[in-house]
Amino acid sequence: MRTLNVPELGGSTPRRGNRLTSWAGRTAMQWSGWSFAGRIPDVAKAVLIVAPHSSNWDFFIGVSAMFALGVRVMFWGKHTLFAWPLGPVMRWLGGFPVDRRSAAGVVDVTVRRFAESDQMILALAPEGTRSAVHRWKTGFYHVAAAASVPVIPVVLDWGGKTIRFGDRFDMTGDIDRDFSALKGVFFNAEGRRSN
């Protein structure tokens, strides 16, 4: 079992959990052979984009990482996942339901949440699905731009079983240029299933 070096959080980063959840997250990551590289930039608000997203197992690795780090993260989830009995657990983990049929409303609601919060980290998969895609969805970009928060790229590399944190990225307003720069961070990262 490899040693797990857990990066420390900065003073602005929202936190959650206790010794038990920290131990559970660290143990799950060690048993499954995962490690961290880099560190989460010290920001109170941000959109984390986590890619590649290729398997349901990505969620369990993400939850383990969240508890290992002790960081409070919110995420969008398909509205059908929030029905009984899974709904209370999903909300406790930081999820809030979205109905993909009303995507514009989701961005507005999320931007309002950012405005009403002193601290908020939102984690999203830019692909928007586990299936192979050639284009990222734009929701994360519009949220970050409208809420005036940075994007932090997080590489979920199944090839090396490493979660790598990229540098803070501030939107320029040129979506093509920004997407090109962000996608470069994920170059050569392997998903659990080949895309």
Long-range contacts (C-beta under 8 A, 24 or more apart in sequence): 1-30, 1-31, 1-33, 2-30, 2-33, 2-35, 4-29, 4-30, 4-34, 4-35, 4-36, 4-68, 5-35, 5-36, 6-36, 6-68, 6-69, 7-36, 7-38, 7-39, 7-40, 7-69, 7-165, 8-39, 9-40, 9-42, 9-69, 9-70, 9-71, 10-40, 10-41, 10-42, 10-43, 11-42, 12-42, 12-43, 12-44, 12-119, 13-40, 13-42, 13-43, 13-44, 13-71, 13-119, 13-121, 14-44, 14-71, 14-72, 14-119, 14-120, 14-121, 15-70, 15-71, 15-72, 16-66, 16-70, 16-71, 16-72, 16-94, 17-67, 17-70, 21-67, 21-70, 22-67, 22-68, 22-70, 24-64, 24-67, 25-63, 25-64, 25-65, 25-66, 25-67, 25-68, 25-69, 26-67, 26-68, 28-60, 28-64, 28-67, 28-68, 29-61, 29-64, 29-65, 29-68, 32-61, 32-64, 32-161, 33-161, 34-61, 34-64, 34-65, 34-161, 34-162, 34-163, 35-161, 35-162, 35-163, 36-65, 36-68, 36-69, 36-162, 36-163, 36-164, 36-165, 37-162, 37-163, 37-164, 37-165, 38-164, 38-165, 38-166, 39-165, 40-69, 40-71, 40-152, 40-165, 41-150, 41-152, 41-165, 41-167, 41-168, 43-149, 43-150, 43-152, 43-168, 44-118, 44-119, 44-120, 45-114, 45-117, 45-119, 45-120, 45-121, 45-147, 45-149, 46-121, 46-122, 46-144, 46-149, 46-150, 46-151, 46-152, 46-168, 47-121, 47-122, 47-123, 47-124, 47-140, 47-143, 47-144, 47-147, 47-149, 47-150, 47-151, 47-152, 48-73, 48-121, 48-122, 48-123, 48-124, 48-151, 48-152, 48-153, 48-154, 49-123, 49-124, 49-125, 49-126, 49-140, 49-151, 49-152, 49-153, 49-154, 49-182, 50-123, 50-124, 50-125, 50-154, 50-156, 51-125, 51-126, 51-127, 51-153, 51-154, 51-155, 51-156, 51-186, 51-189, 52-127, 52-156, 52-186, 52-189, 52-190, 52-191, 52-195, 53-125, 53-127, 53-129, 53-130, 53-156, 53-191, 54-130, 54-132, 54-158, 54-191, 54-192, 54-193, 54-194, 54-195, 55-130, 55-158, 55-191, 55-192, 55-193, 56-130, 57-192, 58-125, 58-130, 58-156, 58-192, 61-156, 61-163, 62-123, 62-156, 63-93, 65-163, 66-93, 66-94, 71-121, 72-119, 72-121, 73-121, 73-122, 73-123, 74-113, 74-120, 74-121, 74-122, 74-123, 75-122, 75-123, 75-124, 76-106, 76-110, 76-122, 76-124, 103-139, 106-139, 107-139, 107-142, 107-143, 107-146, 110-143, 110-147, 111-143, 111-146, 111-147, 114-143, 114-147, 114-149, 115-147, 123-154, 126-182, 132-195, 136-179, 136-183, 138-175, 141-171, 141-175, 141-178, 141-179, 144-171, 145-171, 145-173, 151-182, 153-182, 153-185, 153-186, 155-185, 155-186, 155-189, 156-189, 156-191, 157-189, 157-190, 158-190, 158-191, 158-192, 159-189, 159-190, 160-190
